[in-house]
Amino acid sequence: MNGAGVYVHLPFCVTRCAYCDFAIHLTTDAAVQARYYDAVLREWALRDPGPGPIVSIYFGGGTPSLAPPAAIARIIAAVTERVAVAVDAEVTLEANPGTVSDATLDGYRRAGVNRLSIGVQAAESRILQAMNRPHDFSQAVAAVAGARAAGIDNVNLDAMYGYPGQTLTDVERTVQALVELEPEHLSLYQLQLEKGTVLRREVSRGRAVMPDEDLTADMAERAAQIAEAAGLHRYEVSNFARPGRASRHNRLYWNQAPYVGLGMGAHSFDGRRRAWNVRSLSGYLARLEAGQLPELGGEDLSRDELMSEFVWLGLRQVDGIAAADFRRRFGVTLESRFGAVMESLSRAGLIAAECGRLFLSARGFEVMNQILPEFLPDSAEALS
Ligand code: SF4
């Protein structure tokens, strides 16, 4: 897929979920939020929009569904004023249950949003409360119905497994309840215990217990089976979609396409350089209001790093990577760079090559986290 993306980080939340380490700001103050949307527009005006075309605009958070539709419309209009946006571009807005109404959903669609990604996370109130999520499952059901009524025909639902206290039956019930809502896309994420979170503290103090590896693997397997049985096919380790509904936003990241990231904590990538913004609201506003880019840091990726990342991200997708894409991008063959790693993984039955594509076998997919580091520059060189 050719093209580029725009990511817009909208950081406001009502409460902080116990597992969350994202760059967020807790407020419902409309004046603070309005100042932030102005700053995002200033940042966009300062950024090089690149040649386009933009094939995905993604409002992530935070809780973007706290933003009024008029703010979303202004940002989309500003993007389309400076760079070509594909007529069929995917425009996604993340939403949390309980923060949308029929009127706001209608407003988002009129603003140009054509995909809604709803953070459901779990169907059981007990688990939602443990996560400190300020909603229940009935609000998720209402959000899906509202999206449909507003004419949004592309809906993703997010769920999480591997949470302390969650049983295999909880996960089965959640995923079953989600597929019954007939989404076009499902993201089923394993909980990551991030530093600095309330949950991590609870676990380290013994007040919460992580499910063991076997149980977590069973949860992943059952969740995938239920999704597949409902016609949602896995196309990446955590993502399932109906035919033609794989997320373009995700595909851009995994295929190393360029994107501009706007907002506090947002990352940008131009094909060689990755840069990231300040994470605090005060720092972000201060920079933009002084007419400066809010970048905190950046790194130029070496050719070896880009090659490793291309393979690493590509192999997370079920259909893997096209050898011709690699050659076109880097001017060398996959074999010339990773021949030794590929041979050893192929002998172990963990990767396969067919019809010009390299992909993980079913067994390789299960142990992906052990395999992918082999493609890092140091490991690949050690084996060649
Ligand atoms: S809603 Fe999302 S961004 Fe906000 S606190 Fe929860 S996980 Fe973090």
Residues whose N, C-alpha, C, O or C-beta is under 5 A from the ligand:
A	BS01	SF4	C13 T15 R16 C17 C20 F22 I24 G61 G62 T63
